[in-house]
Structures are given as structure tokens and as C-alpha cells.
Amino acid sequence: MSLGCRWCSVTAVIVVSSLMTACGDDPPNKEIQQAGQAIEAARAAGAPKYARDEFTAAEAALTRSQAAVVARDYRQALNDALDARDRAQTASKDAADRKTAVKLEVDRTLHDAALAIIDARAKLRSAEAAHRPRSQVQAARREITDAEMHVQEARTLFEKGEYLDAGTLLAKTMVSLNDGVGKLL
């Protein structure tokens, strides 16, 4: 090996060694800050509701990173901060995708609920014309009125962007309407 190549090898070892030492001597404050910002962006995107697992993992990784800084294990702190940032970014994307899918699903369910109420009202009119027992007709009328109120509440939630809550309310309403009116009439 020539003296020039040996000098390159020694220089390379010194540079890599100094980089590793530099990484190990200072906490990764910039990366931890980026991870925190990514988590806040994910929170704003709805990740706690729509991408809970990935969001929780991002928060846990940031907590581990901060604990590693306290323990002066800056290499582990860096790894955990980068993991937290990546997971938070994934949570943001997943939340946006899931929120869009839920929005479309709830919009369809709102339409289906409106049709189910129209159908229930037609059954009620038929029951009234057939002189069904008054108690059955009144119970069906209450079910329909309750369903209309719940669908309106779901629309309000939908308009506020609270799609999961609207979907939950609609699911309960549809079961109640179908079971209640179907059994009564």
C-alpha cells in the first residue's frame, strides 16, 4: 500500500470517527423538534381518531427519544426521534386517507337513512290505512320521529367534519329504524 492510500485510509477513519463522536456528544435537538412538529401536524390531521395506532407509536417513540437524551444515549435518541417523525408523517397520511373514506361512507349512509325514513313513512301510512292497532302505529311513528331527529344530528356532525361520530349515530339509527318499524308494522 502506498503512502498516499495509507494517508487516505487514516483520514477516512479520523473523519468517520469524529462524525460518530459528534453524533454521540450532542443530543439530537433538531430531530426531536422535527418529530414534535410532525406529531402536532398529525394531531391536526385527525390522526388520534383516524390513525390511532401509528399516532400512538409516534408519541411513544418521541417519549423514548426524550428519555434517551436524559440517559445521554444520543444515538438511541436520534434513532427514536427519526422513528417518531416517520411514524407521525405516516399517521398524517393514513388519517387523511381514512378520513376521506369515512366521509364518503357516512355520506352514503346519510342518503340510505333518508331513503329508509321515506320507506318507513310509507309503511306507516299503509298500517294506518289498514287500521293496525293504535299502539303499533304510535310506536312506529315515535321510531320514525326519533330516526329523523338522529339523522339530522348526524348531518350536523357530518357538516362539522365529525365523520366517525356521525357514522356511529347513523349506524345505531338505522338498526333502530329497521328493527323498530319492521317489527311494529
C-alpha positions as CSV (number, residue, x, y, z in Angstrom):
1,M,0.0,0.0,0.0
2,S,1.4,3.4,-0.9
3,L,1.8,6.2,1.5
4,G,-0.9,8.2,-0.3
5,C,-3.5,5.4,0.1
6,R,-2.5,4.9,3.6
7,W,-3.0,8.6,4.3
8,C,-6.5,8.4,2.7
9,S,-7.4,5.4,4.9
10,V,-6.2,7.2,8.0
11,T,-8.0,10.4,7.1
12,A,-11.2,8.4,6.4
13,V,-11.0,6.7,9.7
14,I,-10.5,10.0,11.5
15,V,-13.4,11.7,9.7
16,V,-15.8,8.8,10.4
17,S,-14.6,8.6,14.0
18,S,-15.1,12.3,14.5
19,L,-18.6,12.1,13.0
20,M,-19.6,9.3,15.2
21,T,-18.2,11.1,18.2
22,A,-20.0,14.3,17.2
23,C,-23.3,12.3,16.9
24,G,-22.7,10.8,20.3
25,D,-21.8,14.0,22.2
26,D,-24.8,16.2,21.4
27,P,-28.5,15.5,21.8
28,P,-30.4,15.4,18.5
29,N,-32.4,18.5,19.4
30,K,-33.3,19.3,15.7
31,E,-34.6,15.8,15.1
32,I,-36.6,15.8,18.3
33,Q,-38.1,19.2,17.4
34,Q,-39.0,17.9,13.9
35,A,-40.6,14.8,15.4
36,G,-42.6,17.0,17.8
37,Q,-43.8,19.2,14.9
38,A,-44.7,16.1,12.8
39,I,-46.7,14.8,15.7
40,E,-48.6,18.1,16.1
41,A,-49.3,18.1,12.3
42,A,-50.6,14.5,12.6
43,R,-52.8,15.6,15.6
44,A,-54.2,18.4,13.5
45,A,-54.9,16.0,10.6
46,G,-57.0,13.9,12.9
47,A,-54.5,11.0,13.5
48,P,-55.7,10.4,17.1
49,K,-59.1,9.4,15.7
50,Y,-58.3,8.1,12.2
51,A,-54.8,6.6,12.6
52,R,-54.7,5.9,16.3
53,D,-52.1,3.1,16.3
54,E,-49.5,4.8,14.2
55,F,-50.0,8.1,16.1
56,T,-49.6,6.4,19.4
57,A,-46.5,4.7,18.2
58,A,-45.1,8.1,17.1
59,E,-45.8,9.6,20.5
60,A,-44.2,6.6,22.2
61,A,-41.1,6.9,20.0
62,L,-40.7,10.6,20.9
63,T,-41.1,9.8,24.6
64,R,-38.3,7.2,24.2
65,S,-36.2,9.7,22.4
66,Q,-36.5,12.2,25.2
67,A,-35.8,9.5,27.8
68,A,-32.6,8.6,25.8
69,V,-31.5,12.2,25.9
70,V,-31.9,12.2,29.7
71,A,-29.8,9.0,29.8
72,R,-27.3,10.7,27.5
73,D,-27.7,7.9,24.9
74,Y,-27.8,10.3,22.0
75,R,-27.5,7.7,19.3
76,Q,-30.7,6.0,20.6
77,A,-32.3,9.4,21.0
78,L,-31.6,10.2,17.3
79,N,-33.0,6.8,16.2
80,D,-36.1,7.2,18.2
81,A,-36.6,10.8,17.1
82,L,-36.3,9.8,13.5
83,D,-38.7,6.9,14.1
84,A,-41.2,9.3,15.8
85,R,-41.0,11.7,12.9
86,D,-41.5,9.0,10.3
87,R,-44.4,7.4,12.2
88,A,-46.1,10.8,12.7
89,Q,-45.8,11.5,8.9
90,T,-47.3,8.1,8.2
91,A,-50.1,8.8,10.7
92,S,-50.9,12.1,9.0
93,K,-51.2,10.4,5.6
94,D,-53.2,7.5,7.0
95,A,-55.5,9.8,8.8
96,A,-56.2,11.8,5.7
97,D,-56.9,8.7,3.7
98,R,-59.1,7.2,6.4
99,K,-61.0,10.4,7.0
100,T,-61.8,10.7,3.3
101,A,-63.0,7.1,3.2
102,V,-65.2,7.6,6.3
103,K,-66.6,10.8,4.9
104,L,-67.7,9.0,1.7
105,E,-69.2,6.1,3.7
106,V,-71.1,8.4,6.0
107,D,-72.4,10.5,3.1
108,R,-73.8,7.3,1.6
109,T,-75.3,6.2,4.9
110,L,-77.0,9.6,5.2
111,H,-78.6,9.0,1.9
112,D,-79.6,5.5,2.8
113,A,-81.1,6.7,6.1
114,A,-83.2,9.3,4.3
115,L,-84.5,6.6,2.0
116,A,-85.2,4.3,4.9
117,I,-87.2,7.0,6.6
118,I,-89.3,7.5,3.4
119,D,-89.9,3.8,3.3
120,A,-90.8,3.7,7.0
121,R,-93.3,6.6,6.5
122,A,-94.9,4.7,3.6
123,K,-95.2,1.6,5.8
124,L,-96.8,3.8,8.5
125,R,-99.3,5.1,6.0
126,S,-100.2,1.6,5.0
127,A,-100.6,0.5,8.6
128,E,-102.8,3.5,9.3
129,A,-104.9,2.7,6.2
130,A,-105.2,-1.0,7.3
131,H,-106.3,0.2,10.8
132,R,-103.5,-1.6,12.6
133,P,-103.6,-1.3,16.4
134,R,-103.1,2.2,17.6
135,S,-100.3,1.3,19.9
136,Q,-98.3,-0.2,17.0
137,V,-98.9,2.9,14.8
138,Q,-97.9,5.3,17.6
139,A,-94.7,3.2,18.4
140,A,-93.8,3.2,14.7
141,R,-94.4,7.0,14.5
142,R,-92.1,7.5,17.5
143,E,-89.4,5.4,15.9
144,I,-89.6,7.4,12.7
145,T,-89.6,10.7,14.5
146,D,-86.6,9.6,16.6
147,A,-84.8,8.4,13.4
148,E,-85.4,11.8,11.7
149,M,-84.0,13.6,14.7
150,H,-80.9,11.4,14.8
151,V,-80.3,11.7,11.1
152,Q,-80.5,15.5,11.4
153,E,-78.0,15.3,14.3
154,A,-75.8,13.1,12.1
155,R,-76.0,15.7,9.3
156,T,-74.8,18.4,11.7
157,L,-71.9,16.2,12.9
158,F,-71.1,15.5,9.2
159,E,-71.0,19.2,8.4
160,K,-68.7,19.8,11.3
161,G,-66.3,17.2,10.0
162,E,-67.0,14.7,12.8
163,Y,-67.5,11.8,10.4
164,L,-66.8,9.0,12.9
165,D,-69.4,10.3,15.4
166,A,-71.9,10.8,12.6
167,G,-71.3,7.3,11.3
168,T,-71.8,5.8,14.8
169,L,-75.0,7.7,15.3
170,L,-76.3,6.7,11.8
171,A,-75.5,3.0,12.4
172,K,-77.5,3.0,15.6
173,T,-80.3,4.9,14.0
174,M,-80.5,2.5,11.0
175,V,-80.7,-0.6,13.3
176,S,-83.3,1.0,15.4
177,L,-85.4,2.2,12.5
178,N,-85.2,-1.1,10.6
179,D,-85.8,-3.3,13.7
180,G,-88.4,-1.0,15.3
181,V,-90.6,-0.1,12.4
182,G,-90.1,-3.6,10.8
183,K,-91.4,-5.3,13.9
184,L,-94.2,-2.9,14.6
185,L,-95.7,-2.7,11.1
